[in-house]
Amino acid sequence: MFVRLDCIGRGLGRRLLAYLQDRCDRLELRVYLQNERALRCYLAAGFAEKMTVSDDATGRQELVMVWEKTQPA
């Protein structure tokens, strides 16, 4: 997910994640390791780190992250 530069910091990414988490049982994404702001957002939303990979197009390192809906007990 990319948020336009002039829209960063308005909570749009957080709201989009919440929308998807309400409708999906599992989400997987990649985020550039240098994007610390996005990493913090995904961790706060409950995503877990899965593995590090290299983006074929840019050569930059990405972190694969996964979120799974927990079932009520």
C-alpha positions as a Markdown table, in Angstrom:
| # | Residue | x | y | z |
|---|---|---|---|---|
| 1 | Met | 0.0 | 0.0 | 0.0 |
| 2 | Phe | 1.3 | 3.4 | -0.9 |
| 3 | Val | 0.0 | 6.7 | 0.5 |
| 4 | Arg | 0.5 | 9.9 | -1.4 |
| 5 | Leu | 3.2 | 12.0 | 0.2 |
| 6 | Asp | 0.9 | 14.9 | 0.8 |
| 7 | Cys | -1.5 | 12.6 | 2.6 |
| 8 | Ile | 1.0 | 10.9 | 5.0 |
| 9 | Gly | 0.3 | 11.4 | 8.7 |
| 10 | Arg | -3.5 | 11.7 | 8.3 |
| 11 | Gly | -4.3 | 8.1 | 9.4 |
| 12 | Leu | -5.3 | 6.9 | 5.9 |
| 13 | Gly | -3.1 | 3.9 | 6.0 |
| 14 | Arg | -4.3 | 2.9 | 9.4 |
| 15 | Arg | -7.9 | 3.2 | 8.3 |
| 16 | Leu | -7.3 | 1.2 | 5.2 |
| 17 | Leu | -5.7 | -1.6 | 7.2 |
| 18 | Ala | -8.6 | -1.6 | 9.7 |
| 19 | Tyr | -11.0 | -1.8 | 6.8 |
| 20 | Leu | -9.1 | -4.8 | 5.4 |
| 21 | Gln | -8.7 | -6.5 | 8.8 |
| 22 | Asp | -12.5 | -6.3 | 9.3 |
| 23 | Arg | -13.1 | -8.2 | 6.0 |
| 24 | Cys | -10.1 | -10.6 | 5.8 |
| 25 | Asp | -8.9 | -13.5 | 7.8 |
| 26 | Arg | -5.3 | -13.2 | 6.7 |
| 27 | Leu | -3.2 | -10.4 | 5.2 |
| 28 | Glu | 0.4 | -10.5 | 3.9 |
| 29 | Leu | 2.5 | -7.6 | 2.7 |
| 30 | Arg | 6.0 | -6.4 | 2.0 |
| 31 | Val | 7.5 | -3.2 | 3.3 |
| 32 | Tyr | 10.9 | -1.7 | 2.6 |
| 33 | Leu | 13.1 | -2.1 | 5.7 |
| 34 | Gln | 14.1 | 1.6 | 5.4 |
| 35 | Asn | 10.4 | 2.7 | 5.8 |
| 36 | Glu | 10.4 | 2.8 | 9.6 |
| 37 | Arg | 7.1 | 4.7 | 9.8 |
| 38 | Ala | 5.3 | 2.1 | 7.8 |
| 39 | Leu | 7.0 | -0.7 | 9.9 |
| 40 | Arg | 5.7 | 0.9 | 13.1 |
| 41 | Cys | 2.2 | 1.2 | 11.6 |
| 42 | Tyr | 2.1 | -2.5 | 10.6 |
| 43 | Leu | 3.5 | -3.7 | 13.9 |
| 44 | Ala | 0.9 | -1.6 | 15.8 |
| 45 | Ala | -1.8 | -3.1 | 13.6 |
| 46 | Gly | -0.8 | -6.6 | 14.7 |
| 47 | Phe | 1.4 | -7.7 | 11.8 |
| 48 | Ala | 4.2 | -10.1 | 12.5 |
| 49 | Glu | 7.6 | -10.3 | 10.8 |
| 50 | Lys | 7.9 | -13.4 | 8.5 |
| 51 | Met | 11.1 | -13.0 | 6.5 |
| 52 | Thr | 13.4 | -10.6 | 4.6 |
| 53 | Val | 13.5 | -10.7 | 0.8 |
| 54 | Ser | 15.0 | -8.6 | -1.9 |
| 55 | Asp | 12.8 | -6.5 | -4.3 |
| 56 | Asp | 13.7 | -7.8 | -7.8 |
| 57 | Ala | 12.8 | -4.4 | -9.4 |
| 58 | Thr | 14.7 | -2.1 | -7.0 |
| 59 | Gly | 17.2 | -4.4 | -5.2 |
| 60 | Arg | 16.0 | -3.0 | -1.9 |
| 61 | Gln | 15.4 | -5.2 | 1.1 |
| 62 | Glu | 11.8 | -5.8 | 2.1 |
| 63 | Leu | 10.3 | -7.3 | 5.2 |
| 64 | Val | 7.4 | -9.8 | 4.5 |
| 65 | Met | 4.8 | -9.3 | 7.2 |
| 66 | Val | 1.7 | -11.3 | 8.0 |
| 67 | Trp | -1.5 | -10.6 | 10.0 |
| 68 | Glu | -4.1 | -13.3 | 10.9 |
| 69 | Lys | -7.4 | -12.7 | 12.5 |
| 70 | Thr | -7.6 | -14.4 | 15.9 |
| 71 | Gln | -10.7 | -16.5 | 16.5 |
| 72 | Pro | -12.7 | -15.7 | 19.7 |
| 73 | Ala | -12.3 | -18.4 | 22.4 |
